Amino acid sequence: MSQLKRIHDYANDFLHLFFPEYCLGCSQVLYKHERNICLACYLDMPKANYHNNPADNALNTKFRGRTPLRFALAYLLYRKGSAVQAMIHKLKYDGERDMGVYFGQLYGQDLREKGYHFDLIVPVPLHPHKKQSRGYNQAAAFAEGLAQELNIPFDEDVLAKHIFTKSQTKKSRWERWAGLESSIGIKKADLVQAKHILLVDDVVTTGSTLEMCGQELLNAGCASLSVAAIANAAD
């Protein structure tokens, strides 16, 4: 071990001793080699494992007859009151952007091991006012982590949300669709033409947002469309 690395490790140990980091799932102090979540929470997270059967799973079923998808993928299962809900809430509302990147890296490893390949990763857009208020787009953070592990590009500016809509969380599929209609447009159509696009979001509930965004990508000429999310909401 080099002297520089020893100094770096000692400095990290010192900082961890006086400024500990806490698990975003259970709020317990993290060990120095843990990141964002502790090992217990990581092992306890409900994995969707849709990448093992991407053409026939609960997420794929949501889009059947609505949007032609090549693969439908999600890393986790989302249930109200769960640790997954708590972590995604912190990602979206408490400034924990690194949580999104971390989820993308974790799931990107699974997808890489299974041999998945895409030409470009496109996150669902946020309205500029909401992005300015939040400081980042949580779907773009997830896309960044996926891109790092899969060694493919992502572009946060392919799609744009140009009409501000209120939170869609408690709305039905049809209410969501009415709220999103005409609110999303494409800015970089040339980047998606004749390519396999992976469209990503944080949580899928009814799928209306992904459906609307996916239709814009298909209309722009993408060759095939897949979707991925940090979590799929259980019925």
Buried (B, 14 or more C-beta within 10 A) or exposed (E): EEEEEEEEEEEEEEEBEEEEBEBBBBEBEBEEEBBBBBEEBBEBBBBBBBBEEBEEBBBBEBBEEBBEBBBBBBBBBBEEEBBBBBBBEBBBEEEBBBBBBBBBBBBBBBBBEEEBEBBBBBBBBBBEEBBEEBEBBBBBBBBBBBBBBBEBEBBBEBBBBEEEBEEBEEBEBEEBBEBBEEBBBBBBBEBBEEBBBBBBBBBBBBBBBBBBBBBBBBEBEBEBBBBBBBBBBEE
